[in-house]
Amino acid sequence: MRFFIAAFATVVVLTAPVLAVPSPLSSVETFSGNTSGKYIVKFKPGVSRKAWIQKLGLDQAASVRPSIVSMSLSGSTSTLLDNAVASLTSAGIHVAVAAGNSNLDASTSSPARAPSAVTVGASTIADARASFSNFGPIIDVFAPGLNVLSSWIGSDTVGLPVLSARIYSNVISLNIQATNTISGTSMATPHVAGLIAYLIGKEGNLSPADMSTKLQAYSVKGALTGLSSTTVNDLAHNAL
C-alpha cells in the first residue's frame, strides 16, 4: 500500500511483518499528491470505484492463502467505502482499519465505522488512549499508536540522512533519518493486521467475525485509561 508519499507507506507496511511471518504484500496507491488534509483516492481508469476496491481483496481471496487488508486511512463517512469493506469481509478477508485521529466518535468516519472491520484505536506506552485517537462503541481494540519507531524512506542503511515530508501535521514527529517516529491510529492499525497474520499462522484461519472475537478475547482487559464508558477497554495482545 502506498499512502501520500512512500515514507508513510514504509512505516505502515513494515510494521505488520514485524509481528508475523513475512507474507506477500500488495501495493495499492490510495492517495495521490499533497492532499492538504483532504483524502484523494486515485482509481484505475475505466474501472468503477466500488468494483476496483472490491477487486483488491477478492483477487487475493481466490488464492489459497488467507488475506488481510490493513487500511491506515480515515475520512468523512462513505457508504461506498463501508460497502467495500463489507464485500471484503463477506469474502473471508480480514480488514483492519484506523479509527481516525480527530479525538471524535469513530462512527463519524469511514472506513472506521464499517461494522465488519476491526477498528483500531491508538494507545500510548503508558497504556492510555492517545489524545488524538477516535473512540466510541465502534472501536474493537487498541494498539500502540504514539511515538511508533519504524522504517523510513531514503536509504538501505538505517541512519543515513534522507529528506522527509509532513504527513499529519498534528500527530507526526519528523526527522531526517532512515527511521522515523510517527503517531496516529494509522500506526496502530498495522500492529493489529500483523497480529491477525500471527494468529492465523499459529492457530489457523477464521472468519473475520470470529477473528475479531478472538482478538478481543486475547486482549488485555481494563488496561487503558482515558476511555469513555462506551469505548471498549481492550489492548491488543497475542496471549500466546
Buried (B, 14 or more C-beta within 10 A) or exposed (E): BBBBBEBBBBBBBBBBBEBBEEBEEEEBBBBEEEEEEEBEBEEEEEEEBEEBBBBBBBEBBEEEEBBBBBBBBBBEEBEEBBBBBBBBBBBBBBBBBBBBBBEBBBBBBBBBBBEBBBBBBBBBEEBBBBEBBBBBBBBBBBBBBBEBEBBBBBBEEEEEEBEBEEBBEEBBEBEEBBBBBBBBBBBBBBBBBBBBBBBBEEEEBBEBEEBBEBBBEBBBEEBBEBBEEEBBBBBBBEEE
